[in-house]
Amino acid sequence: MALIQYLTQIQLDFGAAALLPQECARVGIKKPLIVTDAGVRAAGVLDKALAAFGGEAMAIFDATPSNPTEAAVRLAVEQYRSAGCDGLVAIGGGSSLDLAKGVAIVATHPGPLKTYATIEGGSTRITSAVAPVIAVPTTAGTGSEVARGAIIIVDDGRKLGFHNWELMPKASICDPELTLALPPLLTAATGMDAIAHCMETFMSAAFNPPADGIALEGLRRGWGHIERATRDGSDREARMNMMSASMQGAMAFQKGLGCVHSLSHSLGGVNPRLHHGTLNAMFLPAVVRFNAAHPSLQNEGRLQRMAQAMGLEGSDAAGHAVAEAIKAMNARLGLASGLAAMGVTESLFDAVIEHALLDHCHKTNPRLASAEDYRQMLRDSM
């Protein structure tokens, strides 16, 4: 049975961050913990986002790591409790938004965080007691501001997903103004993350026509504007379209993702220094090729429809054309040429494959991958 559920209150426009005080009031947050990272704060983006509060003293946690961890969640929970906070405002990239969701769980539920991980059967243990979250993305990539889940590295080193509709932010404030100063390489990497979300959700065999339409339109916007946004960060039209593409990719998450994310979650857990969006960009070509022969993609012309959204000429070998276009886009954006250029070696493959097979995205890929399939995808992505 298809579950079709949309979604939360979204404010999308330049200057939307000015609505933060009224959204806090609407949600019932009187004393928020601001969750962000040191880079967002140092760049002045945090001050810009909080300007509407008029200099009011705020509790701020700015120690979010590039890949959020359970240890960082505990530190933030300590500050949340000591400051007497009653909700969270996450301002930053996907790491800050996901960390805030982890805090929302741990601050209101007993036991270690892994208790609530999806693959541990923990989704149903997350209750309406979770602290309310307002999400303000400062990158256009993860879409966590409109997603019911979070990805966090737990204490045993696994990079796990946490999913429940109670984790959906009570408000999402998408202000492209906050992305104007994003550096080119980060614009490219987060943008390819958004494109990967649109493509993987569209390839998923799950039946959800609204999600298909949203993902395909998100792909069109993202593919058509990522180079402009990377080349000229002040291009407001490009920034708006990338923000929309990011949001749309995550709005379609409810269809499920696939092998791209099984691999990137796993490899990101093995080496947390690797950027998630960049990993998705590296894995996309190999996974598109792997999926290309699946009946659901062939019968419904999904590869051809993606190729059309990307502005590619019609081709009988649409899977090959799409995969090659992604590789060419990665090169034009200045991203790594492959996993080897990111320092990945074949010695990591066994650990990556082991965790990929257990990842929550593994079973929602349209074509179920074996250990040897994953090994080949890793080789093809080197």
N, C-alpha and C positions, 0 to 999 in steps of 0.2 A: 504494500500500500504506500502511495506517495504521501509524504508529509510536506505540505506547502505552507510555510509560515513566514510572513513578512511584517515587520522586523522590529524597528524601534523608531523613535523620533530623530530625524536627521535634519540638521541645518547645514546647507551647502552653499557657500558664497564667500567672496572676498569680504573680510571684516566680520565674519560670523562669530569669531572669538569674543566679540563684545557682548554676546548673548550668554556668556558663562554664568554671571550672577543670577540671571532670571531662570536659567536651566537648573542651577543648584536649588533655587527656591521651589521650582516646580517639582523636582524630584524629592525634596525634603532634606537636602544636605545642608546643615548649618555650619559644620566645622569639617571641611574636607582635608584629607591628606593629599597633597599634590605629589604625584609620582612622576619622576622625569629622570633624565640622566645628565651627567656633568657636561657633555657636549652641547646639549640643547640649552642648558643654563648659561654656559660660557659664551655661546653665540648670540645671546640676547633674545632668543626666540621665546624662552619662558617668560621673560618680563613683558614681551609684546602680548603674549596670550593672557597674562594675568592683569594687564593694564586696566581692564574694566572694573576690577575690584578696588581701584583707587588707592593703592598702596596699603591696603589692609594686611596686617600680619598674618602669614599663612604658615602652616606646618608643611615643610617640603622635604621629601626624600629624593635625593638626586644621585643615588649610588646604584642605579640600574646597570647591570653589565650588558654587554652587547648581545649575549644569549642569556636570558633571565634564568636564575638559579633558585633552588629552594632556600639556600643560605641567604640570598638577598631578600627573599620573601620574608624570612624570619626577622631580619633586621628592620624591614619596613613595618611589619606587624608590631614590633616593639614600639616604634615611634607612633604608630597609629593609636595604640592603646595608651601610651604615656601622655599623648597630647589630647586624649579624649575625643578623637575624631568619630564621625558618624557616617562617613562616606569617602569616596576616592574620586579625584580628578586626575586622570592620566594624560600627560602632555608629552608627546614624543613619538618615536617610531614604534614599531610593533613590539619591541622588547619592553618598553615602559607600559604599553597597554596590556600586554600579557602579564607582566609582573603585578600590575594593579589587580587583575582578575585573581591571581594567586593569593594576594593579600585579602581580597574579598572573601575567599574561601577560608583561609587559615585563621583569620581574625574572628570568624563566627562559627567554626566547626572544630570538633576535637580531633586529635590524632595527627600523624604526619601527612604531608601533602599527597604522597603517593597513594594514600587511601582513596583519593577521589579521582585518580587517573582512569581514563576510559578503558584502557586494556586491562586494568585491575578490577573492572566491573564497578568502578566508583562513581559513574555518572549519576546514578539514581540516589547516591548518598548526598549529593549536593542539593540543599534545600533552599527555600525562599528566605532563609535567614541570612543569606549572603549580603555583604555590605553593598550598597548601590555604587555603581561606577558611571562616571561621565567620561567619555573618551574624546580627546582632541589630538588627532594625528598631525605630526609635523613632517611626515614623509608620505609619498603616494606609492604604497607597495603592499603592506600586509593586509589591509582591510580589517584589522582586528576591531576597529571601532563599530563594525556592524556584524561581528561574528560572535557565536555563542561559545567559542572555545579559546583556549590559550595553550601555548607550547612552552614548557618549563623543564629545565634539567634538574632532576631530583637528586637527592643525596647519594644514591648509588650509581650515578653517572648516566642514567638513561634519560633521553630527551622525550618526554611524554606529553600526550595531549589530554586536556581536561575539557569536557564538553557537557553543557547543560544550558537550557534556555534561560535559566536564572542568571547566568553569567553575561547575558547580552547587556551591553551598556544601556542604561536608562535614557541616555541622550548621546547623540553623536554630533560633534561640532566639527565640520569639515571646512576649514578655512585655508584656501590655497595660498593666501598671503603668507602663511607660516612656512611655506615650502620654497619661497623665492630665493632664499640664501642657501639652499641645499647644494652642496658641491656636485660637480658633474658626475663623478664616478658613483656617488651614492644615489644620485638621481637615476642613473642608468640601472644600477643593481636593484633598487627598490622598484623601479618601473618594470623591470623584467620579472620581478616577483609577482606584480599585479597581472602581467600578461600570462604568466604560468598558471595563476589561479583561474583566469578566464578560460584558458585552453583545457586544463585538466577537468574542470567542472563540466565543460561542454562535451568532452570526450566520455565522461562517465555514462554508464549504461542506465543509470537510474532514471525513472520517468518523472520528470518535473518540467513541463514546457515553459512556465514562467522563468525558471532559473536558466534554461537554455537561452531564451531570448535576451535576458540580462547579461549573461556571460558573453554571448556573441557580440552584442553591442559594446560591451566593455572592451573586448578584444579589438574591435574596430577603432575605438577611441584611443586605446593605449598604443597600439601599433602605429597609428597615424600621427602620434604626437610625442612619442618618447625621444626621438632624435632631436626634435625642436627643443624640448625641455632640457635635454642634456647639453645641447650646444649653447643655448641662451636661457639661463635660469630666470631671467626677468620676463620671459615670454608668458604673459598672463593667460592667454588662451590655451597654450600648451599645458601650463600648470593646472588650470581648471579641468582640462580633459584627463590629465593623468590622475588627479584626485578622484574624478568620477570613475575612471577605469579601476582604480584600486578598490573603491567602495563597491562597484558592481561585481568584481571578482569574488569578493567575500559574501555578497548577498546571495551568490549561487553556491556557497560552500555546502549548503544543506543537501546537495546532490552527492557530495563526497568528492575527494581528490583521488590521487593514485600513486603510481610508482615514482614519479618525480619527487613527491613529498615523502614517501617512504624512505627513499634514498637520502634526501637532503636532511630529514630529521635525524636519521641514523648517523650519517657522516658528521653532522653538526654536533651530535652528542659525543662522538669519538674525538673530535677536535673542535671545541667551542669557539676557537678563533676564526673559523671559517664563516663567511657571511651567508646567511640563509638565501637571500635573493639571488646572489651570484651562483650558489650551488644549483638553485632551480634553473637558472639560465644554462648552466653546463649540462644538466641532465635532460632538459626538454627535447633536444633533437633525437637522442637515443630512445626515449620513451615514445615519442611520436612514431618512430619507425617500428617499435615493438607493437604498438597498438594498431598500426595501420591495417593489418589483415583481419582484425576482429569484425565479425558480421555486423555488430551494432553500428560501427563506423561506416562500413561499406554500404549497408542497406539503406541507411538514412543520409548518406552523402555528407557525413559530418566533416571529414577532412576537406572536401571540396568547399563546404560552407565556411570553414575556417580560412582556407586559402583565399576565398572571395573577400572575407572581412579584412584580410591582410593586404588586399590589393594585388594578389598574385595572379598571373595569367592561368587560365584553365589548363589542367594537366591530368592525364590518366593516372599518373604516378603522384597523386596529390600528397601522400605521406612523405615521399622523398622531397618534393618541392617545399613543403612546409618546414621540414627538418633543416634543409639547406638554407632556407630564408632566415631561420632562427640563428644558425651559426654565423651567417653573414651579418645579421643585426648585432650579435654579440661583438663581433670584430669592429664594426663601425662605431659602436658605443665605447670601445676601449676596454671591454671586460676581458678576463683571462681567456686564453686560447683553449683551455681545458683544465681538467683536474690536476694534471701534472704541474702546470704553471702555478697552481695554488699550493703546491707542496705535498699533494696527496701521492702516496705510493701504494703499490699492490699489496704491501704487507698489511694494509688496513682492511683489505677486501673482506676477509672472513668475518671480522667483527661487524663491519657495515652490513653485510648480508644477513647475519644472524638477527640484528635488530630491525632491519627493514622488513623481514618476514613477520615480525611481531608488531609492526607499527599499525596504528589504527587506520591509516590510508591504504594499506596493502590490499585489503579485500574489496575496496571500492574502485580499484582500477578495472577498466572494462575487460581486460585480459589478465587472468590470474598468473602472476609471475612465479617461477620456481627459483631456487637458489642459483642454478646455472644461468637462468635468464637475467637475474640481477648481476651476476658476475660479468656477463656479456655487456650489459648496459654500462657497468662501471668501466670496462675496457674501452667501449666505444666513446666514453666521455672523457678519457684521459687526454 
